[in-house]
Structures are given as structure tokens and as C-alpha cells.
Amino acid sequence: MYQLFIGNKNYSSWSLRPWLLMHHLEIPFNERLVTFEEGGSWEKFHSFSPSGQVPCLKTEETTIWDSLAITEYIAEDFPQVWATDRITRAWSRSASAEMHSGFSALRNICSMNCGLKVELNEISAPLQKDINRIDELWTEGLQKFGGPFLAGKEFTAVDAFFAPVTIRAENYHLPLSKGAKQYIKLIHSLPSMQKWMADAIEEPWREAAHEEEARNFGTILTDLRQ
């Protein structure tokens, strides 16, 4: 059975992607949660992950230490990970890869913290550019493939890759179109997503660097973890 190593659910957006994908698609795996450490976690994570980062998937045969690589590895056994149509699948992979490597302003300004609601001090031009592109991308997928998910009727990997963005959008009150907000609502209604969020809010651990990230660019309105 797959062994999926993840970080704190409250903070780890990268861990959410394969976890949500497998949990929602009912792909069996064992969850191995390893908490972040003050001052850095590389050495601790390097004991099971070559990159010293999470997520990391282990099988009896091999270790896969990147979220996109994990997704592709799983898809070889579970083709429902991606859309069945070739064109839809190509779009989905492109969108997922763009998320995997891009949107640096969104990542830096709106760090993932499931328990906090934040009012941003400002929406900078780089952040607005990322918001506009996300809205454009989601709208394209929903309209092109008919929704309600980004690649059509079924939840697939491209939805998992954008799931952390839906948390950021909700918690930082990002300005998005009506269609994008409806998509966020759909993702947050999924039982698997609700479980992740509930687990995240119940976590007792706090890591100062992650907490500070959420406070650097705005005012904390609500801490759901209290």
C-alpha cells in the first residue's frame, strides 16, 4: 500500500494535493504526518524524503518526492486521476504544471494557514496578476469542459492541484468572479476537503515561521483554531 508522508495539514499546501486526490478517489494509502520543526525541517524530512520536503510517497519498490511526480505515478495504476479525453487531459496537465511552478506572489503573500482569516493590507500588482490568471484559468476549464470541476463532471488531479488556492482565496478574501467563487464552494463541500480542514484546525502544533507568514501582509480577523 502507498505510504504518503505529509507535513502539518494546517500549513502544507503541497501535502494537500496528493492527499486530497487519493482520499477523494478512494485510492488506498497510509497517512504519515510528520510535523514541521522550528528553524527548519530539512534534516527531519530527509530521513524519508530525498529532497528533505513533503509530500513524499513510498511504495515497496520506490520513493517519489514531488507532488506532480506522485500524481503521475499514481495515475499509472489509477487512470481516473486524469480526465479520459486526451485534449482535456493535456489542458489539465498544463494547468497543474502552471500551478506547480508559478503564482509566486500568491504563495508568498497568501501563505496557507487553514485556521486563519486574514484581511490583506493591500493587493499588490503581482498578486492581482496571479489572481487574474487563476480566475482566467478556472473560467476556461469550467466553460470548456462543462464543469462543475475544472476538467468536467469528475474531480481529477487538476482540482487537487488548485485545492490549496481555494483555501487561500477563501481565507484572504481574494476578489474573484462569481464562477470562481462557486468553484471554491464546490471544492470546500467535498467530504475529503472538509476532513482535511477539520484535521488542520484541530492540530495542536504551531510553527513560528509559518505563523509569521500569515501576519506579514495583513491583519488576522479570526483564528479558527482557538
N, C-alpha and C positions, 0 to 999 in steps of 0.2 A: 504493500500500500504506500501511496505517496506520503512523505513527511514534509510538511510545509512549515518552515521556520519564518516567524514574523516578529516584528517589533511591537511596541505598545500600540494598541488599537486607537488610542486617543490621538496619537501623533503620526503614525506610519502610513502615509498615503500609498507608498509603493507596496506595502504589505496587503493593503485592502484589495488591490486589483486581482491577484490570483486567488486570494481567499474568497472574495465575493463570486468570482467566476465559478470556482469549483463548488462552493456551498450552494449557489443558486441552481446550478445544473446538476446537483446531486452526484457529483464526482467524488468518490470516497477518498478521504485523506485524514491524516492525523495532524492536528494543530500543535505546533511547538512554539509557544510565545516566550521570547527572551527580551527582557526589559533593557531600555537604554540606560547607560551609566552617566553620571556627572563627569564632564570633562572629555567625553568621547567613548565610543563603544567598539572601536575597530578591533582591538585585541580580543575582546569577549566574543564578538561575532565571527572573527577569523577562525575560531576554533571549529566552526561548522560551515562557514561560507568563505570561499577563496578570496572574494573581494572585501571581506570584512563588513558586508552590508546585508540588509534584508530587503526583499524576501529571498529565501533560498529553498529550493526543492530538492529533496533527496529521495532516491529510489534504491533498490538493491543493486542496480547497475551503475548509477552515475549521480552526479550533483549538478544542478543547474542554478546559477546565481544571479539571474536577471529576470525581471518580470515579463519582458517580451519573449525572451527565450523560454521561460517556463510555460508561457501561453502556447507557443508553437509546439513545444514538446508534448504537452497535454493533448493538443489538437490531433496529434498523430494517432492517439488511441480513442479520442472522443471528438469526432468531426463536427458535432453540434457547437463546438467552441466558436466557430466562424460560420457565417452565412453560407448556404449551399450554392447560391448563384455566384459564378466567377467574378462578374463585374461588381456585385455587391461586396464580395469578399475582398477584392482589390481596393475598393474605396475604404472599407473598414480597416484594412491593414495600413493604408496610408494615413488615415485619421489617427489610428492608435500610435503609429510611429511618430507622427507630429506631436502628439501629447507626450510621448516618451522622451522626446529630445527638446521640446520647445516650451513656450509660455513661461519664460524665466521670471518676468515681472510678477505674474500671478503667484508663482511658487515663493518668491522672496518676500512679497508684501503680504500675501494672504496665506500664511503657513497653516497647515492642517492642525486644528485643535478641536476635536468633536464637541468638547464641553463648553466652548466659549462663543458668545455672541458679541461681535465687535462692530463698533462704528468707526470707519476709517477717517483719518484726519483729512485725507484728500484722495481723489482718484487721479493719479499721475497719468501723463500721456502714454508711457509704456504699458501701464496697467490697463488703460482704456483700450489700447490697441489689442491686447490679449483678450479682453472681454468681447470686443467686437468680433474678433476672429472665432472665438468659441461660439458665439451666437450664430455667426455665419455658417460655421461647420455643422452645428446641431440642426439648424434650419434646413441646410442642404440634405442631410441624411434623412430627416423626418419627411421632407417633401418628396425626395427622390425615390425612397423605398417604402413610403406609405405609413410608417410608424406602427405602433406607438414608440418602438425602440429605434435606435439610430440606424439599424440595418434591416428594419422591417418589423414583422409581427413578434419575433422572438428575441429575448435577451441573448446577446453574444458578447464576445471579448471586447468589442469596441465600447460597449456600455460599461463594462468593468473598468476600462482604462479611463473613462471620464467620470466614474463614480466619485473619486475624491474632489473633482471640480464641483460637483453638485453640492458637496458639503461646504466647500469654500464659498460658493455663490450664496448659499443659504445663510451661513454664519457671518459673512461680511456684508450681507445685503447688497450684492453687486447688481447693477442695473442691467437687466436682460429683457428680451422680448417676452411677450405672453406665451408664445410657443415654447421657448426655452424654460420658462418657469413651470409650465405644465409638465415638461420632461423631467425636471428636477423633482416635482411632486410624485411622478410615477416611480422614479428610482428610489425615492425615500419611502415609498409604500411597500416595497418588496420585503417580505419577511426576512430574507438574508441580510439586507441592508439594515433593517430595524434591529436585528440581533447584534450586528457589529456596533451600531451606535449605542445600544444599551450596554453592551460589554465595555465599550470605551468610556462611557460616563461613569460606570461603576468601578473602574480601575483606581486603585489607591495610590499609584505611583505618580510623582511629579518630577520632571527633569527641567532644571532651571533654564537651560539654553532654549529648549522648545517653548517653555512658558514665556520667556522674554521675547521671542519672535512674534508672538501674537500681540504683544503690547507695544512694539516698536512703531507701529504705523496707525494706531487708533486707540480708542477708549473701550474698555471692557464694559459691556452693558449687562451681561448675565453670565454667571458661571453655573452651568447645569450640574456640575459635579459636587457642589456644596450641599 
